[in-house]
Amino acid sequence: MPNNSIYNSYVQRDAAVIWHPFTQHQIEPFSIPITKGEGCWLYGENEEKYLDAISSWWVNIHGHGHPYMAQKIYEQALKIEQVIFAGFTHEPAITLSERLLAHLPNHFQKVFFSDNGSTAVEVGVKMALQYFHNQGNTQKRKILALQDAYHGDTFGAMSLGAPSSFNAPFQDMLFEVEFISQPNNPEACIQDMKSRLASAPDEYAAFIFEPLVQGAGGMLMYEASTLDALIQLAHEHGLLCIADEIMTGFGRTGKWFAMDYLHEKPDIVCLSKGLTGGMMAMGVTCCSNELFDSFLSNDRKKTLFHSHSFTANPLACAAANASLDLMEKEETWINIERIMLAHQQWAESQRNHPILQNIRQQGTILALDLQVGEATGYMHPLRDIAYQYFIKKGILLRPLGNTLYILAPYCIKNEELTLIYQALEAFAEELRITY
């Protein structure tokens, strides 16, 4: 911790009153004060710099402090900052919905607003289950998910995640979900789904998945053809398919959405993170008119009873519309292609590295595993060592156990990517000497 009175004051005040997420405060007692951000960089109290190589938990796709986005939020704040969204509406939400649907497959026709990724998933599951309930089908209650899945931290989202350290204290309180084999073993995964559906063909309501990349599970990547086969099987047995595109949406995989690589399309899609370019909190869940119509009735009990106070917040909608303005610019897609090429070239140069193994890429997402022994997984002791090493180098990476990944803003320059690559190589060399 720097010997600076203002810095120390920040740290001490924070430690006295704040409980940080995903933080074991006994081991990590201090949090780094950040005063501003610009582009790919975060700045501390003493102007120390940290290259944000993970887009601040995968949300900041255009860079920090983007003047265009800030201006659009400011302009909206002068008009209307918040209005109840039950019985009222506003132009930013309508425009955003129209624009989102224009980039999604044609069968998506309705947008339901929420406030983050976990709640977008909760809404998707409630839509799927109540779709059958509203038709009087009370048998279809089971849900299928993928091994190593992670869909969020609310109770419903935890239920959909594979049993892990994230949800262990609550496991006996979660609703039952069945997990099929890891999709990077296609034959076993597809056969597993076939067997389950055959055993109880009328009991499954939905299949939820992170398309192509399972994020918190270890940046596990799998083929679009495998997911096509799984969705086809699900549809043949009357299941609704829910795509959790919270991390993979908005260019991360090299296309607008990961589902753009698929021939078989999901029925429901959940979006958040990059939706607002990291400026505001928002989630959306999109579905078809057919699904929406199943909730239409003179019986109010068939309503989708879900909301939160800031549903379709106008400021968040303004941020999302501004982010879409930037996403629709050719420059953004040129940058995405450039990042993809840089990752490919570096990955190829490290193909036979003894420590940096299983280097994998999907679009702008690059991941690898540190191999220094038999152990693997989220609780790998290398996690803390790696995190501190890169922080001292001025690079924000947040390892998933022994898995490291780069998920940077699209404005990152090639020389900034090179800084990350060189730091990875240097860390691997230290591990080689140590182990």
C-alpha positions as CSV (number, residue, x, y, z in Angstrom):
1,M,0.0,0.0,0.0
2,P,1.6,3.4,-1.0
3,N,2.8,5.6,1.8
4,N,0.4,8.5,1.0
5,S,-2.0,10.0,3.5
6,I,-4.9,10.5,1.1
7,Y,-4.5,7.0,-0.3
8,N,-4.3,5.5,3.2
9,S,-7.4,7.5,4.2
10,Y,-9.4,6.1,1.3
11,V,-8.3,2.5,2.1
12,Q,-9.0,2.9,5.8
13,R,-12.4,4.5,5.3
14,D,-13.4,1.8,2.8
15,A,-12.3,-1.1,5.1
16,A,-14.3,0.4,7.9
17,V,-17.7,0.5,6.1
18,I,-17.7,-1.6,2.8
19,W,-18.2,-5.3,2.1
20,H,-16.9,-6.0,-1.4
21,P,-18.2,-8.6,-3.7
22,F,-16.4,-11.9,-4.3
23,T,-13.8,-10.8,-1.7
24,Q,-12.5,-12.7,1.3
25,H,-11.6,-9.7,3.5
26,Q,-9.5,-11.7,5.9
27,I,-7.1,-12.4,3.0
28,E,-7.7,-9.3,0.9
29,P,-8.2,-6.5,3.5
30,F,-7.4,-3.6,1.1
31,S,-9.1,-2.3,-2.0
32,I,-7.4,-0.1,-4.5
33,P,-8.9,3.4,-4.7
34,I,-9.7,4.5,-8.3
35,T,-10.4,8.2,-9.0
36,K,-10.9,8.2,-12.8
37,G,-10.9,6.1,-16.0
38,E,-9.9,6.9,-19.5
39,G,-10.0,4.5,-22.4
40,C,-8.5,1.2,-21.2
41,W,-6.9,2.7,-18.2
42,L,-7.9,3.1,-14.6
43,Y,-6.1,5.8,-12.5
44,G,-5.4,5.7,-8.7
45,E,-5.0,8.5,-6.3
46,N,-1.3,9.0,-7.1
47,E,-1.9,8.7,-10.9
48,E,-0.8,5.1,-10.8
49,K,-2.3,3.4,-13.9
50,Y,-3.9,0.0,-14.3
51,L,-4.6,-1.4,-17.7
52,D,-8.2,-2.8,-17.5
53,A,-7.7,-6.0,-19.4
54,I,-11.1,-7.4,-18.2
55,S,-13.4,-4.5,-19.0
56,S,-14.2,-4.1,-15.3
57,W,-16.0,-7.4,-15.0
58,W,-16.8,-7.6,-18.7
59,V,-19.1,-4.6,-19.0
60,N,-17.0,-1.7,-20.4
61,I,-16.8,-2.4,-24.1
62,H,-16.0,1.1,-25.4
63,G,-13.5,2.2,-22.7
64,H,-13.8,4.3,-19.6
65,G,-15.1,7.9,-19.5
66,H,-16.3,7.9,-23.1
67,P,-17.4,11.5,-23.8
68,Y,-20.1,10.6,-26.2
69,M,-21.8,8.3,-23.8
70,A,-21.4,10.7,-20.9
71,Q,-23.0,13.5,-23.0
72,K,-26.0,11.4,-23.9
73,I,-26.6,10.4,-20.3
74,Y,-26.3,14.1,-19.3
75,E,-28.8,15.1,-22.0
76,Q,-31.3,12.5,-20.8
77,A,-30.9,13.5,-17.1
78,L,-32.1,17.0,-18.0
79,K,-35.3,15.5,-19.5
80,I,-36.5,12.6,-17.2
81,E,-34.2,10.6,-15.0
82,Q,-36.7,8.0,-13.7
83,V,-40.4,7.1,-14.1
84,I,-42.4,4.1,-13.0
85,F,-42.5,1.6,-16.0
86,A,-45.8,0.0,-15.0
87,G,-48.5,2.0,-16.9
88,F,-46.0,4.5,-18.3
89,T,-43.4,4.4,-21.0
90,H,-40.8,6.7,-22.6
91,E,-39.0,7.2,-25.9
92,P,-35.5,6.0,-24.8
93,A,-36.9,2.6,-23.9
94,I,-39.0,2.3,-27.1
95,T,-36.0,3.3,-29.2
96,L,-33.7,0.9,-27.4
97,S,-36.1,-2.0,-27.8
98,E,-36.6,-1.4,-31.5
99,R,-32.8,-1.2,-32.0
100,L,-32.0,-4.3,-30.0
101,L,-34.6,-6.3,-31.9
102,A,-33.3,-5.2,-35.2
103,H,-30.0,-6.9,-34.3
104,L,-31.5,-10.1,-33.0
105,P,-33.1,-12.9,-35.1
106,N,-36.5,-12.0,-36.5
107,H,-38.5,-14.2,-34.0
108,F,-37.5,-12.0,-31.1
109,Q,-40.3,-9.4,-30.9
110,K,-40.6,-8.3,-27.2
111,V,-38.2,-6.8,-24.7
112,F,-38.6,-7.1,-20.9
113,F,-36.4,-4.7,-18.9
114,S,-34.6,-5.6,-15.6
115,D,-31.5,-4.3,-13.8
116,N,-28.6,-6.8,-14.2
117,G,-27.6,-10.2,-15.6
118,S,-28.8,-12.3,-12.8
119,T,-32.3,-10.8,-12.9
120,A,-32.4,-11.0,-16.7
121,V,-31.8,-14.8,-16.3
122,E,-34.5,-15.0,-13.5
123,V,-37.0,-13.3,-15.9
124,G,-36.1,-15.8,-18.7
125,V,-36.7,-18.8,-16.5
126,K,-39.9,-17.4,-15.1
127,M,-41.1,-16.7,-18.7
128,A,-40.3,-20.3,-19.7
129,L,-42.0,-21.9,-16.7
130,Q,-45.0,-19.7,-16.7
131,Y,-45.5,-20.2,-20.4
132,F,-46.4,-23.8,-19.8
133,H,-48.3,-23.0,-16.5
134,N,-50.5,-20.5,-18.2
135,Q,-51.6,-23.2,-20.7
136,G,-52.5,-25.5,-17.8
137,N,-49.4,-27.7,-18.3
138,T,-48.1,-28.3,-14.8
139,Q,-45.9,-31.2,-15.7
140,K,-43.2,-29.2,-17.5
141,R,-41.2,-28.0,-14.5
142,K,-37.7,-29.5,-15.1
143,I,-34.8,-27.4,-16.4
144,L,-31.6,-28.6,-18.1
145,A,-28.3,-26.7,-17.9
146,L,-24.7,-27.4,-18.8
147,Q,-22.0,-28.7,-16.5
148,D,-19.8,-25.9,-15.2
149,A,-22.6,-23.4,-15.8
150,Y,-22.8,-20.0,-14.1
151,H,-25.8,-17.7,-14.5
152,G,-25.6,-15.3,-11.6
153,D,-25.9,-15.0,-7.8
154,T,-29.6,-14.6,-7.1
155,F,-31.3,-17.7,-5.8
156,G,-32.9,-18.7,-9.2
157,A,-29.6,-18.0,-11.0
158,M,-27.6,-19.9,-8.5
159,S,-30.0,-22.9,-9.0
160,L,-29.1,-22.8,-12.7
161,G,-25.4,-22.8,-12.0
162,A,-23.5,-26.1,-11.5
163,P,-22.8,-26.9,-7.8
164,S,-19.7,-25.0,-6.8
165,S,-18.1,-22.8,-4.1
166,F,-20.3,-20.0,-5.3
167,N,-23.5,-21.6,-4.1
168,A,-22.4,-24.4,-1.7
169,P,-23.9,-22.8,1.5
170,F,-27.3,-22.6,-0.2
171,Q,-27.3,-25.8,-2.2
172,D,-30.1,-27.5,-0.3
173,M,-32.3,-24.4,-0.7
174,L,-32.1,-24.2,-4.5
175,F,-34.6,-25.7,-6.9
176,E,-33.6,-28.8,-8.8
177,V,-31.8,-28.4,-12.1
178,E,-30.3,-31.2,-14.1
179,F,-26.8,-30.7,-15.6
180,I,-25.7,-32.4,-18.8
181,S,-22.1,-33.2,-19.6
182,Q,-19.6,-30.5,-20.6
183,P,-20.2,-29.5,-24.3
184,N,-16.5,-29.6,-25.2
185,N,-17.1,-33.4,-25.3
186,P,-19.8,-33.2,-27.9
187,E,-20.7,-36.9,-28.2
188,A,-21.1,-37.4,-24.4
189,C,-23.0,-34.1,-24.0
190,I,-25.5,-34.8,-26.8
191,Q,-26.0,-38.4,-25.7
192,D,-26.6,-37.2,-22.1
193,M,-29.3,-34.8,-23.3
194,K,-30.9,-37.5,-25.4
195,S,-31.0,-39.9,-22.5
196,R,-32.6,-37.4,-20.1
197,L,-35.2,-36.3,-22.6
198,A,-36.1,-39.8,-23.4
199,S,-36.5,-40.8,-19.8
200,A,-39.1,-38.0,-19.0
201,P,-40.2,-36.5,-22.3
202,D,-43.1,-34.5,-20.9
203,E,-41.4,-33.1,-17.8
204,Y,-38.8,-30.7,-19.2
205,A,-39.6,-27.0,-19.7
206,A,-36.4,-25.3,-20.6
207,F,-32.7,-25.7,-21.5
208,I,-30.5,-22.8,-20.5
209,F,-26.9,-22.2,-21.7
210,E,-24.0,-19.8,-22.2
211,P,-23.5,-20.0,-25.9
212,L,-20.0,-20.9,-27.1
213,V,-18.2,-19.6,-24.0
214,Q,-18.9,-20.6,-20.4
215,G,-17.5,-17.6,-18.5
216,A,-17.1,-18.0,-14.8
217,G,-16.8,-21.8,-15.2
218,G,-13.3,-21.2,-16.6
219,M,-13.8,-19.6,-20.0
220,L,-14.6,-23.0,-21.4
221,M,-15.2,-22.8,-25.1
222,Y,-17.1,-25.2,-27.4
223,E,-18.3,-25.5,-30.9
224,A,-21.5,-24.0,-32.4
225,S,-22.3,-27.3,-34.0
226,T,-22.6,-28.9,-30.6
227,L,-25.0,-26.2,-29.4
228,D,-27.0,-26.5,-32.6
229,A,-27.5,-30.2,-31.9
230,L,-28.6,-29.6,-28.3
231,I,-31.1,-26.9,-29.2
232,Q,-32.5,-29.0,-32.0
233,L,-33.0,-31.9,-29.5
234,A,-34.6,-29.5,-27.0
235,H,-37.0,-28.1,-29.5
236,E,-38.0,-31.6,-30.7
237,H,-39.1,-32.4,-27.2
238,G,-41.0,-29.1,-26.7
239,L,-38.4,-27.3,-24.5
240,L,-37.9,-23.6,-24.6
241,C,-34.2,-22.6,-25.1
242,I,-32.7,-19.7,-23.1
243,A,-29.5,-18.2,-24.2
244,D,-27.5,-16.4,-21.5
245,E,-25.6,-13.8,-23.7
246,I,-24.8,-11.6,-20.8
247,M,-21.1,-12.0,-21.3
248,T,-21.0,-13.1,-25.0
249,G,-23.3,-10.3,-26.4
250,F,-22.3,-7.1,-28.2
251,G,-19.3,-8.2,-30.2
252,R,-17.4,-10.3,-27.7
253,T,-17.4,-13.4,-29.8
254,G,-16.7,-11.6,-33.1
255,K,-20.3,-11.2,-34.1
256,W,-23.1,-9.1,-32.5
257,F,-24.2,-12.2,-30.5
258,A,-22.9,-15.7,-30.0
259,M,-26.2,-17.0,-31.4
260,D,-25.3,-15.5,-34.7
261,Y,-23.0,-18.5,-35.2
262,L,-25.9,-20.9,-34.7
263,H,-28.3,-22.4,-37.2
264,E,-30.7,-23.3,-34.4
265,K,-31.9,-20.3,-32.5
266,P,-32.9,-19.9,-28.8
267,D,-36.4,-18.8,-27.8
268,I,-35.3,-16.4,-25.1
269,V,-32.2,-14.4,-24.8
270,C,-30.8,-12.6,-21.7
271,L,-28.6,-9.5,-22.1
272,S,-26.7,-7.2,-19.8
273,K,-23.0,-6.2,-19.2
274,G,-22.0,-4.7,-22.5
275,L,-25.6,-3.5,-23.1
276,T,-24.9,-0.1,-21.7
277,G,-21.2,0.0,-22.4
278,G,-20.5,-0.2,-18.7
279,M,-22.1,3.2,-18.0
280,M,-25.3,2.1,-16.1
281,A,-26.8,-1.0,-14.7
282,M,-29.4,-2.7,-16.9
283,G,-30.6,-6.1,-18.1
284,V,-33.1,-7.2,-20.7
285,T,-34.8,-10.5,-21.6
286,C,-36.1,-10.8,-25.2
287,C,-38.7,-13.3,-26.5
288,S,-41.2,-14.0,-29.3
289,N,-44.7,-12.7,-29.7
290,E,-45.9,-16.3,-29.3
291,L,-44.4,-16.5,-25.8
292,F,-45.7,-13.0,-24.9
293,D,-49.2,-13.9,-26.1
294,S,-49.3,-16.9,-23.7
295,F,-49.5,-14.3,-20.9
296,L,-52.4,-12.4,-22.4
297,S,-55.6,-13.0,-20.5
298,N,-58.6,-11.4,-18.7
299,D,-57.3,-13.4,-15.7
300,R,-54.7,-11.2,-14.0
301,K,-53.1,-14.2,-12.4
302,K,-51.5,-15.0,-15.8
303,T,-49.5,-11.8,-15.7
304,L,-45.7,-12.0,-15.5
305,F,-45.3,-10.6,-12.0
306,H,-41.7,-9.4,-12.1
307,S,-40.3,-5.9,-11.8
308,H,-37.8,-3.7,-10.0
309,S,-38.0,-0.1,-9.1
310,F,-35.7,1.0,-11.9
311,T,-37.2,-1.0,-14.7
312,A,-36.2,0.6,-18.0
313,N,-34.6,3.5,-16.2
314,P,-34.3,6.4,-18.8
315,L,-30.7,7.1,-18.0
316,A,-29.7,3.5,-18.5
317,C,-31.7,3.4,-21.7
318,A,-29.8,6.5,-22.9
319,A,-26.5,4.8,-22.1
320,A,-27.6,1.7,-24.0
321,N,-28.7,3.7,-27.0
322,A,-25.4,5.6,-27.0
323,S,-23.5,2.2,-26.7
324,L,-25.4,0.9,-29.7
325,D,-24.5,4.1,-31.6
326,L,-20.8,3.2,-31.1
327,M,-21.4,-0.5,-31.8
328,E,-23.0,0.4,-35.1
329,K,-19.9,2.3,-36.2
330,E,-17.5,0.6,-38.6
331,E,-14.6,1.7,-36.4
332,T,-15.8,-0.6,-33.6
333,W,-15.9,-3.7,-35.8
334,I,-12.5,-2.8,-37.3
335,N,-11.1,-2.8,-33.7
336,I,-12.8,-6.1,-32.9
337,E,-11.2,-7.7,-35.9
338,R,-7.8,-6.2,-35.0
339,I,-8.0,-7.6,-31.4
340,M,-9.0,-11.0,-32.8
341,L,-6.0,-11.0,-35.1
342,A,-3.6,-9.9,-32.4
343,H,-4.9,-12.7,-30.1
344,Q,-4.6,-15.3,-32.9
345,Q,-1.0,-14.3,-33.6
346,W,0.1,-14.3,-30.0
347,A,-1.7,-17.6,-29.3
348,E,0.1,-19.2,-32.3
349,S,3.5,-17.9,-31.0
350,Q,2.9,-19.6,-27.6
351,R,1.5,-22.9,-29.0
352,N,4.1,-25.1,-27.4
353,H,4.6,-23.2,-24.2
354,P,5.2,-25.5,-21.2
355,I,3.2,-23.3,-18.7
356,L,0.7,-21.3,-20.8
357,Q,-1.4,-24.2,-22.0
358,N,-4.8,-24.8,-23.6
359,I,-4.7,-21.3,-25.2
360,R,-8.2,-20.7,-26.6
361,Q,-10.0,-17.9,-28.3
362,Q,-13.5,-16.9,-29.3
363,G,-13.7,-13.5,-30.9
364,T,-12.1,-10.9,-28.6
365,I,-12.0,-13.4,-25.7
366,L,-8.6,-15.1,-25.1
367,A,-8.1,-17.6,-22.3
368,L,-5.4,-20.0,-21.2
369,D,-4.6,-22.3,-18.3
370,L,-1.5,-22.1,-16.1
371,Q,-0.1,-25.6,-15.8
372,V,2.3,-26.1,-12.9
373,G,0.9,-29.2,-11.3
374,E,-2.2,-31.5,-11.2
375,A,-4.5,-29.0,-9.4
376,T,-7.0,-27.0,-11.4
377,G,-10.2,-25.0,-10.8
378,Y,-11.5,-21.7,-9.3
379,M,-9.8,-22.2,-5.9
380,H,-6.4,-22.9,-7.3
381,P,-3.8,-21.2,-5.1
382,L,-2.1,-19.6,-8.2
383,R,-5.1,-17.3,-8.5
384,D,-4.0,-14.9,-5.8
385,I,-0.3,-15.0,-6.8
386,A,-1.2,-14.2,-10.4
387,Y,-3.6,-11.4,-9.5
388,Q,-1.1,-9.6,-7.3
389,Y,1.7,-10.1,-9.9
390,F,-0.3,-8.4,-12.6
391,I,-1.6,-5.6,-10.3
392,K,2.0,-4.7,-9.5
393,K,2.7,-4.6,-13.2
394,G,-0.2,-2.2,-13.6
395,I,-2.5,-4.7,-15.3
396,L,-5.9,-5.7,-14.1
397,L,-6.5,-9.4,-14.7
398,R,-8.8,-11.4,-12.5
399,P,-7.9,-15.1,-12.8
400,L,-10.5,-17.8,-12.6
401,G,-8.3,-20.1,-10.4
402,N,-5.5,-21.1,-12.7
403,T,-7.3,-19.8,-15.8
404,L,-6.2,-16.4,-17.1
405,Y,-8.2,-14.5,-19.7
406,I,-8.2,-11.2,-21.6
407,L,-11.5,-9.5,-22.2
408,A,-10.5,-5.9,-22.9
409,P,-12.4,-2.9,-24.2
410,Y,-12.6,-2.6,-27.9
411,C,-10.6,0.7,-27.8
412,I,-7.4,-1.2,-26.6
413,K,-4.4,-0.5,-28.8
414,N,-2.1,-3.2,-30.1
415,E,0.8,-1.9,-28.0
416,E,-1.4,-2.2,-24.9
417,L,-2.3,-5.8,-25.9
418,T,1.5,-6.4,-26.2
419,L,2.0,-5.2,-22.6
420,I,-0.5,-7.9,-21.5
421,Y,1.1,-10.6,-23.6
422,Q,4.6,-9.7,-22.4
423,A,3.4,-9.8,-18.8
424,L,1.8,-13.2,-19.3
425,E,5.1,-14.5,-20.7
426,A,7.1,-13.0,-17.9
427,F,4.8,-14.5,-15.2
428,A,5.0,-17.9,-16.9
429,E,8.8,-17.7,-16.8
430,E,8.8,-16.9,-13.1
431,L,6.5,-19.9,-12.6
432,R,8.8,-22.1,-14.6
433,I,11.8,-21.2,-12.4
434,T,9.8,-21.5,-9.2
435,Y,8.1,-24.8,-9.9
